[in-house]
Amino acid sequence: MGSPPARYYEQFDRDEWSKLRAATPLTLAEEDLESLRGINERLDLDEVVEVYLPLSRLLNLHVGATQQLFEVTATFLGTLHTQVPYVIGIAGSVAVGKSTTARLLQALLSRWPNHPRVALVTTDGFLHPNRILEERGIMHRKGFPESYDQGALIHFLAQVKSGVDEAPAPVYSHTEYDIVDGASLLVCRPDVLIVEGLNLLQTWIPDAGGRPPVFVSDFFDFSIYVHAEEEDIERWYVERFLTLRDTVFQDDRSYFRRYGDLSTDEAVAEARTIWRAINGPNLHENIAPTRDRAHLVLVKGESHAVEEVWLRRR
């Protein structure tokens, strides 16, 4: 299934991984999945039970251990114990299903008694507004690392990790394809924060001033990469584009309204052009190279279902 994991990963097929669920109960029903599935994704309860319940158990153990560590440190220092949110990063390509993974883990983790408050933020809100991308001549590079306000994202995560009462995150509209001016999502000291985005695990070269860089991933307690073969991801992207053509792109407010009247052949051709000009190069240059920095990799097959799990040994 794809290239073999680095030597520091333990590799599990789906059956082996499912046994690690232990006695973790299923707390979602089939109707709950309707609001969690992404466009054209075929997530079912079997996959929840066999893949995501063991993962939620692992994360629950990690969160519990981290909470205990904070208590030990507070005892040592003789201070009041202030709980700091446990931060999970989820990375991967466009159309690979990372948003569904994030929503599903939010639903499952919020049902554990020791961390019921689970917040979810996507890095779309930290894209530069379209007017800035246009001024810089990089509108066609939207989704590439330079299109994000990395400083704002790092500041937000620093606030969350500092335990502030309210950390505002910008809001992005996929219909308008832009930041919603003046809108913000307040993250109010959750037990767990899930951050989902394309380039979360990327590092970059220090600036000309020689200052040591701070990476977004420095704030993560656990990171997940959703992996699939590129030919499968491209096919899923085209299928999603066709669905959007018949739904969201029909909205007169949609930035992509011009695609709403394309024939199927025209829409397929346009989707493949966008993939090969933008999403494919971004995957090759920036996203895929970060895979082996993740603590855990979910490996999907051509059906969009997870078939393997790679877990970092250390």
N, C-alpha and C positions, 0 to 999 in steps of 0.2 A: 504493500500500500504506500505508494510514493517512495521517496528516498528514505533509507533506514534512519532511525533516530540516532542522535549522537550517543556515544558510548555511556554518557552519564544519565541516560534515560532508561527506566524500566518499561518494557513494552508489553501491553496487554491486548489480547483480542477482546471482543465485546463480551463473550461468555465468561472469560476469566475476570474481567473487570466487574461484571454484574454480581459476582459472588461476594465482592467486597461491600455490597450494600448492607450485609448483616441483617439486623432487624429494623432498619430504617423504614418507617411506615410511608405508604403512598398517601399524600395529603391533597392531591389534585384529582379532579374528575375530568372526563373527556370534554365536557363543556367548558372547563377552565382553559383548555388548550386553545380554544378558538381565539381568545384575546391575546394569546402569547405567540402564536405562529406568525412568521413573516410571510410575505407575499410568495406564493407558489411553493412554500415549504410543506413537507409531508411529515411533520412531527406527530408521533402517536404515543399512547401510554406505554407501549412496550419499550420504546426508546427512553422514555422518562424513567421507567423502573430500572432498566439495565445499564443506563449510562449516567443519567443525571442524579438519581438518588444516591448511588455510591459517591459521586462527586460532592453532593451536598453534605454527605456524612464526613468526607475528608475535610471539607472547608469548615464544618462545624467544629471538628476536633482542633483545627488550626486556630479558629477564633477563640475557642475556650482556653487553649494553651497561652495565647497572646494575652487574653484578659487576666489570667493567673500571673503572668509575668509582670504586668503592670502593677498588680497588687503586691507582689514580692518587692518590686522596686520602691513602691510607695512606703512599704513597711521599713525597708532599709533606710530610706531617707527621712522617715518620721514625718511624712506629709500625708495629706488627705489623698485618697486614691481618685484620680480623675481619668475616666475611661476615654480613650482615644479611638476613633473609628478604625476598624479593620478595612483596608482598601484592597479591592480585587480589580485587576486590569484585564480586559478581554480584547484581544487584537485579532486581526485577520483581514482578508481582502473584502472589497465590495462584493455583495451577493453571496458570501460564503455562509451566512447565517449567524454571525456573531451577535446581532441584535436580539434574535430569538433566544440564543443561549443566555444572554444577559437578563432578559425578561423572565425566563424560566428559572434561572438561579435566584433572582430576586424573589419570585413567588415561593420557591422551596425554602430558601434560607430564612425568610420572614416567619416561617412556621416552626422554627426551632425556638424553644423557650428562652435561651440565654442570649439571643440577638434578634428580637422581633422587629426592630426598626432597620429596614434595609432600603437605602436610597440608590437610585440609578441615574447616572449622568452620562450623556454621550458627548464626544469631543466635537461634534458638529457645531455646537454652540460657540466653540472657540475658534472657528474659522474667521478669518478677517471678513468684514462686510464686503459685498460685491464692489462697492465704490472704491475701496482700497485695492482690491485685487485688480480692478480695471485701471486704476492710476498706476499701478506697478507693472501692468502688462502681463499679469500671470493668471488671468481669469481661466485660461485653458489649462492651468495647473491646479485647479481647485481639487483638494484632497491630497496633494503632494505636501511634504513637510513645510515648505515655505509659505503655504497658504494659511497656516494656523498661527494664531497669536500664542506662541509657546510661553511667553512671559506671563500672560493672563492665566493660562492653564496651570502653570507651576505655582503661581500665587494662590489660585483657588485651592489646589491640593495642599499647599502649605498651611492655609487657613484651616482646612478640614483636619489635618494632622495635628494642628495646634489646639484643637478642641474648642474653637470659637462656637458661640451659640448659633450663629447664622452665617453661612458662606454662600453668597449669591453666584449662580452660574448663568451665563447668557443662554437665550433660547433661540433655536433655529427652526425655520419653517421650510419643510421639504416642498410644500406647495409653491411658496414664493422663491425658494432656492436662495434664501438669504437670512441673515440675522434679523430677529424681530426687534426693532428699535425700542429701547426702554423696557423690554420685558426681561424678567429674570426668574430663575428657579431657586428657591431658598433651600439649602441643605442644612437641616437643623440637628446637628450632633447625632447622626445615626449610629447604630451599633456597627453596621457594615455599609460601606459605600462601594458600589460597582461602577467602574468607569469603562466605557466601551468606545473603541475607535480604531482607525486604520493603522496609525503609526505610533502607538503607545510604547512600543518596546525599542524604539529607535534611539540611537545616540548620535551625536554630531560633534564636529571639530570645535574646539574653544575659539572664542572670538579673538579679534586682533589684539585686544588688551591683555590677553594671556590669562584671563580669569578662569578658574576651574569650572567646567560646566556642571549644571544641575540637570539631571534627566528626569523626565516625567516618571519613568519607572522607579526612580529612587523612592517614591512615595508608596509603592505597591508592597503589600505584605504577601500577595500571591498573584501570579499572572497566568493567563490562559491564552493559547493561540489556537484558532480554529483553522485547520488545514484541509485542503483538497487539491486534486490535480487541476492545473490551470484550464485544461479543455473542459472539465466539468463546470468550473466556476464561470467560464465564459458562456457556456450553454445556459446556466441558471440565470446569468445576467440578461441574456437575450429573452428568456421566458418571462422574467420579471418586467422587462421593458415592454413586452407585448401586453401584459396585464395592466401596467400603468397607462399604456396608450388608451385602453378601454375604460379606465377609471379616473385616476387623478389628472391625467393629461386632458381630460374632457372639461375640467373646471376652468372657467375663463380667468380665474386668478392665478392659474398655474404658469410658472415661468416657462414650462415646456408645452404650452398649449399648441404650439405649432406642430408638435408630433402627434397630436390627437387625431388628425385627419389622414395620417399615413395609411397606405394599404399594408397588409401583412408583410409582403415582400419588401416594401420600402422601409418598414419599421425594423425588420430583421437586419437589413443592410445598414441602417443608421446605427442600430445598437452595436453591431460588429465594428463599425467605424469608430465609435466612441470607445469601445473596449480597447481596440488596438492602438488608438492614439493616446488614451489617458489611463484607463484602469489597468490594462495589461502592463504598460511600462512602470506605473507606480508599484504594482505588485512585484515586478522583477527587481526594480532598483531600491525600493525602500521597505516594503512590507515583508516579503518572503525571507530576506536575509536576517530578519530579527527573530525568526521562529525558534531557534535554539536558545534564545534567552528566556523563554517562558518556563515556568515551573511545570506546566502541564500542557500537552498538545492533544486536541480532539481531532482525530483523522476521519474525514468523511469519505464515503464511497460515492459512486455515480448516482445513487438513488437519493442523495442528500442526507442519508442517515450516518451516524457515527459508527465506524466499524472497528477502530482501534483507539486506544488511549496510551499516550506516552507520559510517564511520570518521572520527573527529575529525581535522581537518587540523593542529591545533596544540594 
